[in-house]
Amino acid sequence: MCIRDSYDLCRCMVKTVDGKAVGKMVNIIALGEYDVYVVNLQKSREEVYIPAVKEIVKRVDIENQEIIIEPMEGLIENTED
């Protein structure tokens, strides 16, 4: 379950910068220096953990319920085409 203060983020769909659907964000883990987004992959329903750092998270658009990421190689393997 998502942290109450971050509920709007947890309803967001996560996509790559080139428009590929990754999945839906379902939780946030606070680690101190940075947060980690927990995302249910759209294809497999597995969870992936995405560090919420500027090198990866490029845009957060709560109004359109969308988070745009540029994943590092190997971070996400099961994105939609």
N, C-alpha and C positions, 0 to 999 in steps of 0.2 A: 504494500500500500504506500502511496506517495505521501511525503511530508506535507502537512497541511499548508504551510506557506508556499509550497511549490506545486500546488495542485494544478494550476494552469499549465505549467510545463509538462506535467505528466499526461496531459491529454494530447500532446503534440505528436505528429508524425515526423519521423526522422528520414531525411533524404540526403543523398550525396550532392556535391556541387554540380554534378552533371545530370541531376534529376532522377537518379535511380532510387526507388523506394527501399528503405532499410527496414523499417518497422515502427512500432509505437513505443514511445517512452512510457515506462510504467513505474519507475522509482528513481530516487536520487540518493546516493550514498555520500555523506559528507566525510571527507578524509582529512580535513584540516587545511592543507595548502590548496587543494582544489576538490571539486565534487566529481563524482562519477555518475553518468547517466546509465540507467539500466534500461535496455531496449529489448523488446520481444521482436525477434526477426520475423518479417512478414512471411517468408517462405517456409521456415522450419519450426517456428514458435519457440526456438531456443532463445536464451537470453545472452546478450553480449553486453560488455561493460565498456563504455566510451568515456575516456577522461574529458572533463569539461575544461579544456584548455584552449587558448586562442589559436594554437597551431592546428587543432582539429575542428572545433566548433566555430563555424564561420558566421552564422547568423541565427538568431532566435527571434521568431515572429509569432508572438502569442496570439495576436489578432487573427492570423490565418492558421494557427495551430500547426506550426511547421518549424523544425530545427534543421538547418543545413550544415552538413559536416563534410570535411575532407579527410577521410580516414587514412591512417598510415597503412602501408602494405601489410596485409595479414590480419588487420584488425577486424574486418568484416568480410566474410567470404560468400554469404548467402543472400545477396541483394537481388531484388527483382530487376529484370531487364526492361 
